[in-house]
Every structure is written in structure tokens, then in C-alpha cells.
């Protein structure tokens, strides 16, 4: 009976860690999406650099766009976080973007390390659960 209780506790712990790993995976996906957005922004700034004006489709809401012309492409209003934005030239904007990307990559590395830790813990718990289950089926008792 003690083995069954220990097994149930391990299963509950494994389930909790599985939920935690799913949350970490979702955070990883969000960070990867943000990195892709920052890369797209950087590429767009490169494409606009040196052009006086550019014809583009401007979003107007609800997934709709209007054809328009971007003028003065040498100045960019860029978000610096917490709802604040500043005006920068292309090089200044790219410096900010590079910093943002580095921060995102650092966060991604931490999340990947966390996921690896949780995955290792799950593996250890599953091994313990299998030992208890095998011992119970074999009639062996006294396992830690």
C-alpha cells in the first residue's frame, strides 16, 4: 500500500512538471515570435535605408490595408518598452533593435535551460515511478 501511495505522489508530481514544461514551451514560442518580429523590423529598416519615399500597404484595422506612401523614411519611431517610443534615425533604431534582440535571446536561453531542467526532473520521476511499479508487480517491497 505504501508503494501505491508513493506511486500516486510521483504521478501527481510528474503531471505538475508536465504542466510547467508546457507553460515554458509557450513562453519559448512567444519569445521566438518576438525575435522573428525584431528581425523583420531590422530587415525593413535596411530595405528603407536611403530611400526618400516608399509605396506600401498601411494597416487600417481588422486585417485591412490601404495603399500609401511612406515619406521621410530616415526617421523611425521605435518602441523602447513600457509604452514609450522615441524617434531615431536608421542606425539608432538598429542599435535599439539589436539590444532588444539580445535581451530576447538571453530570455530564450534561460527558458530553454529551464525546460531542460524540468525535462530532466520528469525523466527522473518517471524512472522512480517505473521502479516502484516494477517492484510492486514483482512483489518486492522496501524501495525508497
C-alpha positions in Angstrom: 0.0 0.0 0.0 2.9 2.3 0.8 4.3 1.7 -2.7 0.9 2.7 -4.3 0.8 5.9 -2.3 4.4 6.8 -3.4 3.5 5.9 -7.0 0.4 8.2 -6.9 2.5 11.0 -5.4 5.1 10.6 -8.2 2.4 10.6 -10.9 0.9 13.8 -9.4 4.4 15.4 -9.4 5.1 14.3 -13.0 1.8 15.8 -14.1 2.6 19.1 -12.3 6.0 19.2 -14.0 4.4 18.4 -17.4 2.1 21.4 -17.0 5.1 23.5 -16.1 7.0 22.3 -19.1 4.0 23.2 -21.3 4.0 26.8 -19.9 7.7 27.1 -20.6 7.2 25.9 -24.2 4.5 28.5 -24.7 6.9 31.2 -23.4 9.6 29.9 -25.7 7.2 30.2 -28.7 6.3 33.8 -27.7 10.0 34.8 -27.4 10.8 33.1 -30.7 7.9 35.0 -32.3 9.2 38.3 -30.8 12.7 37.6 -32.2 11.2 37.0 -35.6 9.4 40.3 -35.4 12.6 42.1 -34.4 14.4 40.5 -37.3 11.6 41.6 -39.7 11.8 45.2 -38.3 15.6 45.2 -38.8 15.3 43.9 -42.4 12.6 46.5 -43.1 14.8 49.3 -41.8 17.6 48.0 -44.0 15.3 48.0 -47.1 14.1 51.5 -46.4 17.5 53.0 -45.7 18.4 55.7 -48.2 15.0 55.8 -49.9 13.2 59.1 -49.9 9.8 57.5 -50.1 8.3 54.0 -50.5 5.0 52.8 -51.6 3.5 50.4 -49.1 0.3 48.9 -47.8 -0.7 50.6 -44.5 -2.7 48.7 -42.0 -6.1 50.4 -41.1 -7.5 47.7 -38.8 -9.4 44.5 -38.9 -6.8 42.9 -41.2 -7.4 45.6 -43.9 -4.8 47.7 -45.7 -4.7 50.9 -47.8 -2.0 51.6 -50.4 0.0 54.5 -49.3 3.3 56.3 -49.5 5.9 56.4 -46.7 7.7 59.7 -46.7 10.8 60.7 -44.7 11.9 57.1 -44.2 15.1 58.3 -42.5 13.2 58.8 -39.2 11.7 55.9 -37.2 9.5 56.0 -34.1 10.7 52.9 -32.2 9.2 51.3 -29.1 11.6 51.2 -26.1 9.2 49.3 -23.9 6.7 50.2 -21.1 4.5 52.1 -23.7 7.3 54.5 -24.6 8.7 55.3 -28.0 11.4 57.5 -29.3 12.4 59.0 -32.7 15.6 57.7 -34.1 17.5 57.5 -37.4 18.0 54.1 -39.1 21.3 53.4 -37.3 20.0 54.5 -33.9 16.9 52.3 -34.4 19.0 49.3 -35.4 21.1 49.7 -32.2 18.0 49.7 -30.1 16.7 46.7 -32.1 20.0 44.8 -31.6 19.7 45.4 -27.8 16.1 44.2 -27.8 17.1 41.1 -29.8 20.0 40.3 -27.4 17.6 40.6 -24.4 15.1 38.3 -26.1 17.9 35.8 -27.0 19.1 35.8 -23.3 15.5 35.2 -22.2 15.2 32.4 -24.7 18.4 30.7 -23.5 17.1 30.9 -19.9 13.7 29.4 -20.9 15.5 26.6 -22.8 17.6 25.9 -19.8 14.5 25.8 -17.6 12.8 23.5 -20.0 15.8 21.1 -19.9 15.8 21.1 -16.1 12.1 20.3 -15.9 12.5 17.6 -18.6 15.4 16.0 -16.6 13.2 16.1 -13.4 10.4 14.5 -15.3 12.7 11.8 -16.5 14.0 11.1 -13.0 10.5 10.9 -11.6 9.3 8.6 -14.3 12.2 6.3 -13.6 11.3 6.2 -9.9 7.7 5.5 -10.8 8.7 2.6 -13.1 10.9 1.2 -10.3 8.1 1.3 -7.8 5.7 -0.2 -10.4 8.0 -3.0 -11.3 8.7 -3.7 -7.6 5.0 -3.8 -6.9 4.4 -6.2 -9.8 7.3 -8.4 -8.7 6.2 -8.4 -5.1 9.4 -6.7 -3.9 8.9 -4.1 -1.2 11.1 -1.8 0.8 12.2 0.6 -2.0 12.9 4.2 -1.1 
